[in-house]
């Protein structure tokens, strides 16, 4: 217990320090510039319209953009919509309103505005809208690993893998909806796993307290307002799981808690969007709102419209989003092991299948939505930014894989080591710069070769062990092929906790 308490204090302190270090004192591109413009406009100008924001009309002497980006200084953010003669951000408004409340409170204490101190304004909002969500995601995944992994070393390996071998820290440098959605998805993954643990430790039909379902509904409802593709997919999949569990328990608590807690967020989002865009759907999916002078967007390259490319080209584009030169998998190498272990997870634990299916469903729905309604590979950014929230369920699968196959920690070490270089390059350049492909060509094949030899060495040791122990095992009437590099699996049944262990994990 003392060790866990010490670990908890270190991870809490470390996550805040990382968030403080990663935040940048400027807007790095159109995406965060558009979001910061809404926050400034709400507090300093009292409107959602961003026409007079310093991120749109950039002052020459106090630019909120970096000096090495003259294009941003000249044009300001181009992620905007023209509605009824005014410009509005094309990003979701609810997160901007919440951060605007924080900015208004700080402004009331200091008197400083974004126009007077753009560096301080950008740093504050990048910390709150980028660094803090990253810290929350890190804490949630660390808690998830602590609940499921018996080895302290493996727990810290998972934590290090998330920090040093994914694109998450790069996206933590600026305020954006993708890292914010990662915090939401991580909290939901952790909450649902703990509900599963708690329910397994109870009587089969004993319902959980209503507050747990309120928490899940609040996260899902807020996520709905953050990302207008991943958010609704997550909301529907988690809601379906809650409805299924309510029916299984013959209780309305999961359903009532989820609906009541999420409804205000949905109502707030759609009412705010309707107030200025006159639509219930995503405003950025309306071509007429993007048809303003100098707009870089058209029906051919905008996201949110159906693009008829033919079956072959659609399949190729969908594959490129994951495995192309900008494919999400190659920039987050640890999730390769998660994909490998998914079949084992599905096969060895029937009770966990509904939850696995729920997470696969929302990831699949979001992936299909972007694959079918986009052509631009998510624009100029590090890999495919739309899929950053999917790191949460992928790391849950990774944690479960290491619980089933402890010997696979060596595979994760290899993938983490080779994922370190792309992560450092991504953090240095930021999320809105194209990644140098030479680094990718060097690290990914090298990781594949080393991973192959690690597996080959493991199989060789396994074969030698069988040869040595084979005659002895046959003498005692045992099967030699039961000996495994994962001793916990050799006896069969995997390493899933017993009923008493579920109770201990839930008590944590």
Wavefront OBJ file of the C-alpha trace (Angstrom):
o trace
v 0.000 0.000 0.000
v 2.842 2.389 0.826
v 4.442 1.677 -2.531
v 1.154 2.342 -4.345
v 0.723 5.599 -2.444
v 4.249 6.669 -3.363
v 3.645 5.738 -6.996
v 0.415 7.710 -6.986
v 2.123 10.830 -5.667
v 4.919 10.546 -8.221
v 2.570 10.080 -11.168
v 0.377 12.987 -10.025
v 3.350 15.310 -9.640
v 5.013 14.093 -12.822
v 1.891 14.518 -14.965
v 1.458 18.143 -13.879
v 5.131 18.920 -14.506
v 4.944 17.362 -17.966
v 1.825 19.413 -18.725
v 3.576 22.614 -17.652
v 6.672 21.846 -19.734
v 4.806 20.814 -22.880
v 2.509 23.863 -23.154
v 3.663 26.462 -25.707
v 3.238 30.263 -25.483
v 1.782 30.633 -28.991
v -0.784 29.172 -31.362
v 0.824 26.699 -33.736
v -1.716 26.495 -36.556
v -5.236 27.026 -37.809
v -6.716 24.444 -35.450
v -5.694 25.847 -32.081
v -5.827 29.411 -33.425
v -9.516 28.938 -34.202
v -10.256 27.536 -30.745
v -8.330 30.274 -28.945
v -10.094 32.902 -31.061
v -13.486 31.755 -29.740
v -12.291 31.916 -26.135
v -10.908 35.416 -26.629
v -14.050 36.577 -28.434
v -16.367 35.285 -25.698
v -14.568 37.079 -22.866
v -13.070 40.173 -24.514
v -15.782 40.883 -27.094
v -18.845 39.177 -25.631
v -19.707 37.139 -28.725
v -19.030 33.826 -30.436
v -18.061 35.688 -33.613
v -14.286 35.810 -34.054
v -14.018 38.655 -36.617
v -12.052 40.930 -34.285
v -9.903 38.299 -32.592
v -6.113 38.655 -32.697
v -6.037 35.116 -34.093
v -7.998 36.298 -37.154
v -6.839 39.906 -37.540
v -3.256 39.418 -36.425
v -1.597 42.533 -34.949
v 1.860 43.079 -36.458
v 3.607 43.902 -33.188
v 1.998 41.330 -30.863
v 1.348 38.266 -32.942
v -0.006 35.161 -31.157
v 1.669 32.993 -33.816
v 5.360 31.987 -34.038
v 7.656 34.291 -35.992
v 8.764 31.455 -38.296
v 5.206 31.069 -39.621
v 4.671 34.179 -41.766
v 1.676 32.520 -43.412
v -0.178 32.464 -40.085
v 0.833 36.032 -39.313
v -0.468 37.145 -42.723
v -3.786 35.301 -42.806
v -4.579 34.282 -39.249
v -6.540 31.101 -38.706
v -8.450 29.813 -41.723
v -10.463 27.274 -39.734
v -13.536 29.463 -39.725
v -17.076 29.658 -41.069
v -18.885 32.661 -42.515
v -22.477 32.723 -41.275
v -24.820 35.699 -41.691
v -21.897 37.969 -42.550
v -19.763 37.072 -39.522
v -16.924 34.622 -38.942
v -17.225 31.798 -36.413
v -14.898 28.994 -35.447
v -15.623 25.635 -37.055
v -14.771 23.912 -33.754
v -17.187 22.686 -31.084
v -18.326 25.625 -28.897
v -18.943 23.949 -25.506
v -15.258 23.303 -24.588
v -14.472 26.885 -25.619
v -17.186 28.213 -23.306
v -15.844 26.193 -20.368
v -12.275 27.437 -20.915
v -13.583 30.964 -21.453
v -15.019 30.855 -17.931
v -11.544 30.048 -16.568
v -9.962 32.812 -18.661
v -12.589 35.284 -17.463
v -11.825 34.417 -13.834
v -8.089 34.902 -14.335
v -8.687 38.132 -16.221
v -10.798 39.477 -13.354
v -7.814 38.944 -11.038
v -5.038 40.220 -13.301
v -6.803 42.588 -15.718
v -4.763 41.240 -18.649
v -6.331 40.478 -22.009
v -5.274 38.294 -24.922
v -4.471 41.366 -27.046
v -2.201 42.827 -24.347
v -0.370 39.600 -23.488
v -0.825 37.021 -26.283
v 2.056 34.809 -25.069
v 0.584 34.473 -21.583
v -2.913 33.895 -22.963
v -1.709 31.177 -25.341
v 0.396 29.448 -22.679
v -2.480 29.427 -20.198
v -5.000 28.001 -22.655
v -2.532 25.525 -24.159
v -1.829 24.298 -20.639
v -5.522 24.037 -19.762
v -6.683 22.681 -23.113
v -3.669 20.542 -24.028
v -1.383 19.798 -21.087
v -4.037 19.126 -18.458
v -6.063 16.735 -20.699
v -2.841 14.822 -21.396
v -2.167 14.611 -17.671
v -5.708 13.355 -17.025
v -5.365 10.700 -19.731
v -2.026 9.608 -18.256
v -3.488 9.359 -14.750
v -6.510 7.381 -15.960
v -4.413 4.864 -17.897
v -1.952 4.527 -15.016
v -4.853 3.800 -12.645
v -6.240 1.279 -15.131
v -2.884 -0.512 -15.323
v -2.550 -0.453 -11.529
v -5.916 -2.196 -11.222
v -5.092 -4.956 -13.689
v -1.351 -5.600 -13.670
v 0.251 -7.450 -10.749
v 3.784 -6.374 -11.650
v 4.937 -2.887 -10.657
v 7.600 -2.938 -13.377
v 5.016 -3.720 -16.047
v 2.803 -0.943 -14.688
v 5.557 1.616 -15.163
v 6.442 0.144 -18.547
v 2.878 0.810 -19.713
v 3.055 4.370 -18.361
v 6.416 5.004 -20.045
v 5.107 3.537 -23.290
v 2.194 5.987 -23.334
v 4.412 8.989 -22.591
v 7.434 8.152 -24.754
v 6.082 6.111 -27.662
v 2.819 7.747 -28.781
v 1.755 11.045 -30.362
v -0.151 12.067 -27.219
v 2.597 14.337 -25.773
v 2.978 16.088 -29.138
v -0.725 16.944 -29.175
v -0.483 18.086 -25.556
v 1.590 21.084 -26.655
v -1.415 22.994 -28.023
v -5.083 23.332 -27.206
v -7.023 20.949 -29.443
v -10.070 18.737 -29.294
v -8.170 15.521 -29.991
v -6.109 15.493 -26.797
v -9.192 16.655 -24.898
v -11.146 13.745 -26.369
v -8.303 11.415 -25.359
v -8.796 12.502 -21.743
v -12.523 11.776 -22.063
v -12.031 8.366 -23.658
v -9.369 7.423 -21.083
v -11.683 8.356 -18.218
v -14.505 6.323 -19.756
v -12.310 3.283 -20.388
v -11.088 3.391 -16.782
v -14.603 3.932 -15.387
v -16.173 1.092 -17.377
v -13.403 -1.322 -16.419
v -13.875 -0.484 -12.740
v -17.628 -0.938 -13.101
v -16.923 -4.339 -14.599
v -14.619 -5.189 -11.671
v -17.139 -3.951 -9.093
v -20.021 -5.802 -10.695
v -17.997 -9.025 -10.823
v -17.346 -8.744 -7.089
v -21.049 -8.295 -6.291
v -24.024 -10.573 -6.527
v -24.988 -11.170 -10.177
v -28.083 -8.968 -9.983
v -26.946 -6.407 -7.401
v -26.921 -2.960 -9.090
v -24.128 -0.470 -8.623
v -24.663 2.953 -7.005
v -26.312 5.504 -9.265
v -23.382 7.918 -8.943
v -21.158 5.647 -11.033
v -23.571 5.817 -13.944
v -23.855 9.591 -13.537
v -20.073 9.797 -13.854
v -20.024 7.715 -17.047
v -22.938 9.697 -18.499
v -21.223 12.997 -17.699
v -18.016 11.961 -19.444
v -19.869 10.591 -22.463
v -22.094 13.662 -22.722
v -19.127 16.009 -22.519
v -17.284 13.914 -25.104
v -20.257 14.331 -27.437
v -19.634 18.075 -27.420
v -15.869 17.856 -27.993
v -15.486 15.920 -31.255
v -18.414 15.763 -33.647
v -17.446 12.349 -35.058
v -15.653 10.468 -32.279
v -17.907 11.997 -29.604
v -21.267 10.745 -30.956
v -19.758 7.327 -31.767
v -18.446 7.017 -28.206
v -21.751 8.227 -26.786
v -23.769 5.638 -28.726
v -21.456 2.691 -28.017
v -21.140 3.373 -24.284
v -24.878 4.030 -24.072
v -25.592 0.703 -25.754
v -23.353 -1.070 -23.226
v -25.142 0.649 -20.326
v -28.533 -0.366 -21.753
v -27.298 -3.950 -22.183
v -25.983 -4.091 -18.622
v -29.215 -2.594 -17.287
v -31.191 -5.317 -19.017
v -28.849 -8.008 -17.732
v -29.155 -6.712 -14.159
v -32.871 -5.998 -14.557
v -32.213 -2.492 -13.269
v -32.943 0.947 -14.705
v -30.080 2.570 -12.784
v -27.502 2.299 -15.600
v -29.980 3.668 -18.123
v -31.386 6.472 -15.972
v -27.978 7.574 -14.695
v -26.461 7.622 -18.172
v -29.326 9.477 -19.856
v -29.906 12.030 -17.092
v -26.202 12.899 -16.793
v -25.532 13.157 -20.536
v -28.714 14.959 -21.630
v -27.690 18.474 -20.444
v -24.481 18.310 -22.462
v -26.297 17.299 -25.644
v -28.933 19.971 -25.117
v -26.301 22.662 -24.487
v -24.288 21.701 -27.566
v -27.169 21.644 -30.028
v -28.827 24.784 -28.654
v -25.583 26.779 -28.894
v -24.840 25.528 -32.416
v -28.401 26.321 -33.508
v -28.137 29.849 -32.107
v -25.472 30.885 -34.629
v -25.364 28.178 -37.333
v -29.092 27.345 -37.636
v -28.398 23.615 -37.839
v -28.415 20.619 -35.526
v -25.525 18.920 -37.314
v -21.869 19.971 -37.560
v -21.704 23.492 -39.036
v -18.443 22.662 -40.816
v -20.326 20.075 -42.909
v -22.197 22.875 -44.741
v -20.278 23.916 -47.888
v -21.979 27.322 -48.011
v -20.440 28.286 -44.661
v -16.957 27.591 -46.067
v -17.482 29.536 -49.302
v -15.886 32.791 -48.186
v -13.195 34.750 -50.121
v -9.812 33.061 -49.793
v -11.192 29.899 -48.216
v -8.893 26.871 -48.657
v -11.867 24.527 -48.358
v -14.228 23.225 -51.022
v -16.682 20.325 -51.316
v -13.827 18.290 -52.794
v -11.511 18.516 -49.760
v -13.786 19.322 -46.810
v -14.518 16.759 -44.118
v -18.109 15.782 -43.369
v -19.434 15.156 -46.875
v -19.758 11.850 -48.696
v -16.991 11.434 -51.274
v -17.731 9.003 -54.094
v -14.269 7.678 -54.934
v -15.247 4.192 -55.954
v -14.810 1.050 -53.905
v -11.124 0.475 -54.679
v -9.932 3.981 -53.910
v -12.099 4.145 -50.775
v -10.497 0.954 -49.450
v -7.015 2.260 -50.236
v -7.708 5.580 -48.515
v -9.133 3.821 -45.447
v -6.052 1.592 -45.296
v -3.709 4.573 -45.660
v -5.269 6.216 -42.603
v -3.910 3.343 -40.514
v -0.957 1.901 -42.427
v 0.119 4.509 -44.998
v 3.057 6.888 -44.729
v 0.987 8.972 -42.337
v -0.816 5.938 -40.909
v -1.713 6.157 -37.258
v -0.247 2.760 -36.356
v 3.368 3.563 -37.293
v 3.461 6.649 -35.078
v 2.151 4.696 -32.058
v 4.090 1.429 -32.209
v 2.891 -0.042 -28.861
v -0.640 -0.440 -30.206
v 0.681 -3.062 -32.636
v 1.037 -5.381 -29.644
v -2.475 -4.463 -28.507
v -3.846 -5.537 -31.872
v -1.913 -8.798 -31.614
v -3.368 -9.548 -28.170
v -6.965 -8.651 -28.976
v -7.796 -12.159 -30.208
v -6.468 -13.698 -26.980
v -8.506 -11.248 -24.913
v -11.663 -12.123 -26.835
v -11.062 -15.861 -26.632
v -10.105 -16.177 -22.964
v -12.662 -13.958 -21.198
v -16.266 -14.302 -22.294
v -17.540 -11.939 -19.599
v -15.415 -9.088 -20.938
v -16.602 -9.436 -24.528
v -19.502 -6.918 -24.343
v -17.160 -4.221 -23.057
v -14.508 -5.067 -25.654
v -17.198 -4.916 -28.330
v -18.404 -1.518 -27.073
v -14.938 0.016 -27.395
v -14.313 -1.606 -30.770
v -17.682 -0.282 -31.929
v -17.041 3.377 -31.208
v -13.540 3.174 -32.654
v -14.918 1.471 -35.763
v -17.765 3.959 -36.187
v -15.441 6.955 -35.884
v -12.908 5.374 -38.233
v -15.588 4.631 -40.828
v -17.011 8.155 -40.545
v -13.682 9.779 -41.315
v -12.722 7.214 -43.948
v -15.945 7.832 -45.875
v -16.340 11.601 -45.420
v -12.797 12.922 -45.845
v -10.068 13.112 -48.474
v -7.361 15.198 -46.795
v -5.754 12.785 -44.277
v -6.777 15.202 -41.484
v -4.821 18.109 -43.001
v -1.339 19.307 -42.127
v -0.592 17.602 -38.855
v 1.285 14.770 -37.179
v -0.170 11.455 -38.449
v -4.028 11.228 -38.388
v -5.116 13.528 -35.587
v -8.703 12.225 -35.590
v -7.594 8.899 -34.098
v -5.725 10.243 -31.046
v -8.693 9.441 -28.700
v -8.483 5.791 -29.765
v -5.204 5.427 -27.874
v -7.240 4.900 -24.691
v -8.984 1.634 -25.678
v -5.838 0.482 -27.475
v -3.838 0.812 -24.260
v -6.590 -0.985 -22.364
v -6.190 -3.873 -24.814
v -2.428 -3.623 -24.303
v -2.787 -3.853 -20.515
v -5.046 -6.891 -20.835
v -2.575 -8.470 -23.262
v 0.262 -8.117 -20.763
v -1.925 -9.575 -18.040
v -2.584 -12.620 -20.211
v 0.955 -12.851 -21.607
v 3.460 -11.397 -19.094
v 6.388 -12.467 -21.272
v 5.221 -10.007 -23.940
v 6.628 -7.150 -21.868
v 9.872 -7.646 -23.791
v 7.960 -7.028 -27.025
v 6.561 -3.830 -25.542
v 10.057 -2.740 -24.507
v 11.211 -3.077 -28.108
v 8.250 -1.166 -29.526
v 8.581 1.543 -26.884
v 12.308 1.952 -27.500
v 11.859 2.387 -31.248
v 8.798 4.572 -30.752
v 10.815 6.975 -28.612
v 12.539 8.699 -31.554
v 9.340 9.527 -33.505
v 7.747 10.782 -30.295
v 10.650 13.129 -29.511
v 10.621 14.460 -33.088
v 6.856 14.966 -32.886
v 7.085 16.793 -29.573
v 9.869 19.033 -30.908
v 8.005 19.948 -34.098
v 4.545 20.083 -32.559
v 1.315 18.523 -33.795
v 0.746 20.859 -36.758
v 3.949 20.101 -38.681
v 4.503 17.295 -41.177
v 6.656 14.494 -39.823
v 10.052 13.817 -41.506
v 9.485 10.463 -43.208
v 13.185 9.578 -43.007
v 12.753 9.023 -39.261
v 9.813 6.717 -39.928
v 11.699 4.726 -42.551
v 14.517 4.227 -40.035
v 12.542 3.304 -36.907
v 9.626 1.166 -38.127
v 11.612 -1.446 -40.132
v 14.228 -1.571 -37.372
v 11.529 -2.188 -34.779
v 10.122 -4.972 -36.934
v 13.489 -6.699 -37.293
v 14.364 -6.501 -33.593
v 10.853 -7.598 -32.597
v 11.184 -10.625 -34.912
v 14.469 -11.666 -33.287
v 12.991 -11.234 -29.780
v 10.160 -13.550 -30.756
v 12.547 -15.993 -32.413
v 14.723 -16.106 -29.299
v 11.663 -16.705 -27.117
v 10.490 -19.579 -29.324
v 14.014 -21.046 -29.307
v 14.131 -21.013 -25.491
v 10.672 -22.551 -25.383
v 11.761 -25.372 -27.710
v 14.881 -26.069 -25.648
v 12.821 -26.146 -22.459
v 10.446 -28.654 -24.008
v 13.331 -30.908 -25.045
v 14.825 -30.863 -21.559
v 11.576 -31.312 -19.667
v 9.817 -33.555 -22.187
v 10.971 -36.975 -20.862
v 10.347 -35.923 -17.246
v 6.856 -34.621 -18.019
v 6.002 -37.768 -19.953
v 7.176 -39.882 -17.003
v 4.655 -38.116 -14.761
v 1.941 -38.299 -17.423
v 2.007 -34.621 -18.339
v 2.084 -32.928 -21.731
v 5.298 -31.221 -22.718
v 3.498 -28.605 -24.731
v 1.908 -27.201 -21.583
v 5.205 -25.526 -20.733
v 5.022 -21.901 -21.834
v 7.132 -18.774 -21.704
v 4.173 -17.377 -19.780
v 4.026 -19.593 -16.682
v 0.689 -18.160 -15.592
v -0.881 -19.477 -18.777
v 0.720 -22.907 -18.681
v -1.931 -24.244 -16.320
v -4.708 -22.967 -18.566
v -7.378 -20.355 -18.004
v -5.140 -17.294 -18.362
v -4.405 -14.844 -15.551
v -7.831 -13.339 -15.060
v -8.615 -12.659 -11.386
v -10.689 -14.977 -9.276
v -13.770 -13.715 -7.425
v -11.712 -12.851 -4.346
v -9.157 -11.028 -6.480
v -11.940 -9.023 -8.145
v -13.044 -7.932 -4.668
v -9.499 -6.877 -3.745
v -9.086 -4.948 -7.003
v -12.419 -3.250 -6.514
v -11.498 -2.275 -2.960
v -8.486 -0.366 -4.227
l 1 2 3 4 5 6 7 8 9 10 11 12 13 14 15 16 17 18 19 20 21 22 23 24 25 26 27 28 29 30 31 32 33 34 35 36 37 38 39 40 41 42 43 44 45 46 47 48 49 50 51 52 53 54 55 56 57 58 59 60 61 62 63 64 65 66 67 68 69 70 71 72 73 74 75 76 77 78 79 80 81 82 83 84 85 86 87 88 89 90 91 92 93 94 95 96 97 98 99 100 101 102 103 104 105 106 107 108 109 110 111 112 113 114 115 116 117 118 119 120 121 122 123 124 125 126 127 128 129 130 131 132 133 134 135 136 137 138 139 140 141 142 143 144 145 146 147 148 149 150 151 152 153 154 155 156 157 158 159 160 161 162 163 164 165 166 167 168 169 170 171 172 173 174 175 176 177 178 179 180 181 182 183 184 185 186 187 188 189 190 191 192 193 194 195 196 197 198 199 200 201 202 203 204 205 206 207 208 209 210 211 212 213 214 215 216 217 218 219 220 221 222 223 224 225 226 227 228 229 230 231 232 233 234 235 236 237 238 239 240 241 242 243 244 245 246 247 248 249 250 251 252 253 254 255 256 257 258 259 260 261 262 263 264 265 266 267 268 269 270 271 272 273 274 275 276 277 278 279 280 281 282 283 284 285 286 287 288 289 290 291 292 293 294 295 296 297 298 299 300 301 302 303 304 305 306 307 308 309 310 311 312 313 314 315 316 317 318 319 320 321 322 323 324 325 326 327 328 329 330 331 332 333 334 335 336 337 338 339 340 341 342 343 344 345 346 347 348 349 350 351 352 353 354 355 356 357 358 359 360 361 362 363 364 365 366 367 368 369 370 371 372 373 374 375 376 377 378 379 380 381 382 383 384 385 386 387 388 389 390 391 392 393 394 395 396 397 398 399 400 401 402 403 404 405 406 407 408 409 410 411 412 413 414 415 416 417 418 419 420 421 422 423 424 425 426 427 428 429 430 431 432 433 434 435 436 437 438 439 440 441 442 443 444 445 446 447 448 449 450 451 452 453 454 455 456 457 458 459 460 461 462 463 464 465 466 467 468 469 470 471 472 473 474 475 476 477 478 479 480 481 482 483 484 485 486 487 488 489 490 491 492 493 494 495 496 497 498 499 500 501 502 503 504 505 506 507 508
